[in-house]
Amino acid sequence: MAAASFLFNIANSILGKLGSLALQEFYLIWGVKNELNKLKKTLVTIRDVLLDAEEQQSKNHELTNWLEELKDVLYDADDFLDEVQTDHVLQQSQRVKQKVWFAVFSPFKLFVFRYRMSHKVKDIRERLDSIAADKGKFHLSVISVGVEMKRDLTYSFILPSDVVGRRKESEEVVEVLMQNDGDECLSVVSIVGIGGVGKTTLVKLVYRDERIVKNFPLRIWLCASQDFDVTKLARNIVSLASGVSCDSANVEQVHSSLQDALRGKRFLLIIDDVWCRDRSKWLGLRSLLMVGARGSKVVVTTRSDYIAAMMESVVTYSLKELPHEDCFGLFLKWAFRNGQERHFPNLTKIGEDIVKKCKGVPLAVKTLGSMLFAITDEREWLKVRDDEIWRLRQEGDDILPALRLSYNQLPYYLKQCFAYCSIFPKGQEIASVMLIQLWSAQGLIYSPNESQELEDVGVQYVKELCSRSLFEEVETYDSFITFKMHDLVHDLAVLVAQTDCCVIKNNTDSITEKVRHVTLFGYSPSEESIPEILCKQNRIRTIFAPSEGVGRYAAVLIGRCISRFKYLRVLDLRHSNLETLPDSIGNMKHLRYIDFSGNNSIQMLPTKICKLPNLQTLRLVLCTELQKLPREMGNLVSLRHLYLTTKEQILPEKGLGSLALLQTLSIFGCENLVSLFEGMQKLAKLRTLVIGDCPRLTALPRGIVHLSALESFMIVNCEELTLSDWQDCRGLKRIRSLVIGGLPHLVALPEWLKGDSNSLKFIRISTCPSFVALPAWLEHVTALENLEITGCPKLSSLPDSMSRLTTLRMLKIQKCPGLTRRCEKDAGEDWTKIAHIQQIHLNDITENN
């Protein structure tokens, strides 16, 4: 289903590499210009018909096989050219001149090497020619496309108060939860319905209902994992109930902490999307929950009546399809800007026909509405209404036709990005920053002009997928976005990824030789089984083990397998109990993304890790025993994002100050750190700086104010830190997002933080007990959109200038008693200063103006 659009991306990548400076030098040195020009010519003719091949492959099995064969060749070509580019980077970084390069070879060795390289190029070119020769029998047409975004990226996410329909159902569920159950300590209410019908949306309405907020002092929301791991769920409950992370490996201690967090409290626990049919697991969790106060409730969403019965629900609420009128209203809300549908009566009529085909499933309605947003060409709407996919026979568990159609309508450059999301476990919250770094590591992001950073293009990609409702539960903080994928959308990603991506959950799982991206999730292999499953593969590009993926077997995985994955680009072994890393990791020159976060036994990194010429992202957060960083860190010439925890007192200026391309620096949990390094201004491209949980840090270096590219600055939980007020500096002129929290000595924000009047858009100040007033310069921040203030009890009023902040759309105030009273609607003394703000949140109560 997806092979052709993927191949279009790969073909573009290869053509880009063929035109690079590295390949020009390669032509000259190895005498293969003629072969590569032939390869390029053949590739262009194939690429131009690939999008037509995608449309036809569902009807032609032979065409599908042809595309699979082509995919193997293109991946091999891409790997080979990446190797050439990598060697070029190494030569440049080591200042190896061409004459020196030739000098290290004898004439005979030079002849042999040239012969081998030429033979490799010729082999790829001949394989491609053979495939191209068969192209004619499929009668494929050329479809030309641009690389610019086709859709309007302006979008807004509907608030719970804007949900169409379900008011009656919401009232009924609230009434059930408010009922007195006598002496029952805990009772269960289940919401049952088909996938995409709106179970989660309904429960969100209930969860945020003012009556529920008042009746249940403690509310907890969990998304159930498919295996319903009781200990993992218990850890999450403890963290959410107490606000303190629960990382203990001792099961008894976790269970005890859970009961301490819930004991004597009336709570509402939501367990969303339950699949597990193992009753013993539910009974195990239930026994831990019985310590709450009388009247505590658990609300479960599931597709299964059996699960509702298994959990001994006192009420099982069967959620039916959304009525057509509500579906149509939902469609209009997502397909048009406010009220614009009246200007397009023809589109509205076609839209009503489309809604009927969605059969009352809100997820399908919302997805298609989002897909058609801002498209006014009637032919495009008719194409959706009349698509043959609606006529395909559907089985009970099939992907909804509307979702398939939404994927088919994606621009080619988003299809492989969307499919790559299948490496994440179902229900996992995904951070846009990490996803974009993963996309970039795989070469899935294409910048149409050299002045635009790949990270910015990646943000556009994420927003595009959000605007089409393929991502949900979206939270946005400027360019930082978090989201999840609906189960059915995740199923779609798995479907379109085909054999490229694979999840291994146990020792019996098998993978095909064509797989490129492997996720190890909930996987506990034996020492012998790792080579059996993975070591026979030689094309792996991703090893992804989110949250305890391989545990204590990580060392075996690295030692026995990783060295075999010559073309590995992503290595993620978080929380895997690694103690040491082999020097051989320095040979993996294609690696672009490494995440060893949470491996708190690692004390040293091998020096050879600094020989990775393509490494873009290095994550070492919560490696709490890491003594120091390698002195040669400055040799990581491609490093753009660094996240670290270290025991050092002062960060090494020579290493970090040499990272010319660094865009992100996150320093977290460094208990000994007393100072950063004075030459911070050397990081001329730094756009994001995060400093957190560094209890001995007392001051910031003055060089920070000269970070001219800095856009996002976060500093939290640094108890001894005071922010100097440097009066004679220009300040952070491009700052867009400012987060300050957990600074007991902070009284006011220094002026150097304000940025230009049209740059700063987001400010959050939290848990600063000495903070007494917002700065006078706030009135000049004319672009400010979001302001959040939490846990600042001495802040008792807002400045008069608040009324002049006309762009401010959201104000949140929590745990500031005096200020909250002054901001109460109509009655508060400061209400007139903020009445113009669209959304106002006061201690979890939302006012929409």
Helices and strands as residue ranges (DSSP letters): H 3-18, H 21-30, H 33-47, H 50-56, G 57-59, H 61-93, H 98-103, H 107-133, G 135-138, G 160-162, H 167-178, E 186-192, H 199-207, H 210-215, E 218-223, H 230-242, H 251-262, E 267-274, H 279-289, E 296-302, H 305-310, E 315-318, H 324-335, G 340-343, H 345-357, H 362-372, H 378-385, G 388-391, H 401-408, H 412-420, G 421-423, E 430-431, H 432-441, H 454-467, E 472-477, E 480-484, H 487-497, E 501-504, E 517-520, H 529-530, I 531-535, E 542-544, G 551-553, H 554-560, G 562-564, E 570-572, G 583-587, E 593-595, G 607-611, E 617-620, G 631-635, E 641-644, H 653-656, E 664-668, G 678-682, E 688-692, G 702-706, E 712-716, E 737-741, G 751-753, E 762-766, G 776-780, E 786-790, G 800-804, E 810-814, H 817-822, H 831-834, E 839-842, E 845-848
